[in-house]
Amino acid sequence: MLRLIQWLTRREGLFRVLNPLLAPFNPFLSEHRNNPELTWRRLRETDPVHRSKAFGSYIATRYDDVLFLLRDANFTTDRGENPVMKFILKLSRRDPVFSALLERNLLTIDGAEHKRLRGLVSKAFTPRRVEQMRPRLQTIVDDLLDSVSGASEIDLVEEFAHPVPVIAIAEMLGVPSSDRDRFKAWSSQLVQLLDPLQGRGGAKPMTQAAHEIFGYFEQLLDQRRTEPRDDLLTAMIQAEDGGQTLDSADLLALSSLLLVAGHETTSNLIGNAVVALLRYPDERKRLQDDPSLITSAIDEVLRFESPIQLTDRMAKSDCELGGKPIRRGQIVASVLAAANRDPARFPDPDRFDIGRTDNHHLAFGQGNHFCIGSQLARLEAEVAIGSLLKRFPDFTGHPNPPAWRRSMIIRGPETLPVRLS
Ligand code: HEM
């Protein structure tokens, strides 16, 4: 079934014919992929809480509405009551690995259970542990840049943006470097959990990867229980909050989630940053002349070309948003990317300005589900982009990547040919 849906979403001609039913929100067209801001702007200006009949949900695009949705207790990430999600959860219960992934997933649970799991993960995934990664990250990035230094042209996504975050999280968790390649392969399949429409082979490759990674983590966790180390897996085993600890299913689901949530997102941030530097040579020069701007430059990329374009919430009871009646159980998509270009919040929002101050973008969400990995993602991107510019100051490439990812949720170049010298 999923395979068929994935196949259908690739038939652009079909979605062109169906456009009258889908417009103004038709994420399956290349126009949207190439420049989603055009869709978001039209919605923000003409129908900021838009009811998409085709998707059966609302789409919110104004900064204030998106912020409200992310913070308000009446809107939940737990979509258990939504008929589509009910069906998926019922199917997933046939498979213990899948059901652990869905039912212990911070992104899709809420309330007391979310608070318990998030509290325990936060005891292990601390700012200190992330900051300790800085020298290792520099080595990871330098090694990757060394490995491509002989080539005149590389695919920056495949050879740089993609490996940096997966190696980083693997090392943080405590995965031995000899297992990195297997780990990378699983991660590429599991990423479909963030957007099932993105893949090609239906649910099978994702399910298989989930089983393999659970089996792998099971062994590694057993090892860490008998031989603790200074790594994130050990820290999660030892995490304790008011007498509570993480059980085996929690640990398996959370380790996999950290990999899934941190991989594709951060690799797209790195890819988007390189595209922005190619498109805006004056801003690139500004950064090269003053590398201390790297922190605000990465935040500007997050605002300007948000790697996660939108996230859903479900209404717990009937309410109103932007004058539209929302019924209990209805889904509202909060378009982070649209909020981040809202002129009511950001002066001159379509200007890419690496020195922008007052840049309170929503690229990492807000409220109870605010991204746990934001500090790590920023650090990875800062080290990756800072080092790339230092090592290959004259790199060139086309300002328009050959293709953007086929996803309505994830934004980033599919490939990015770059000449290093
Ligand atoms: C540029 C990179 C990243 C972006 C744009 C990003 C974006 C987000 C967003 C928007 C949310 C909130 C979703 C919602 O409210 O529905 C989120 C949650 C989350 N992120 Fe990230 N993320 C990034 C990197 C990472 C990394 C590196 C990790 C970990 C290694 C991570 C782990 C998580 C987790 C576990 C959650 C769930 C938190 C919760 O629901 O309580 N993310 N992320």
Residues whose N, C-alpha, C, O or C-beta is under 5 A from the ligand:
A	BS01	HEM	L106 L107 R118 L258 A261 G262 T265 T266 L269 P307 I308 T311 D312 L362 A363 F364 G365 N368 H369 F370 C371 I372 G373 S374 L376 A377
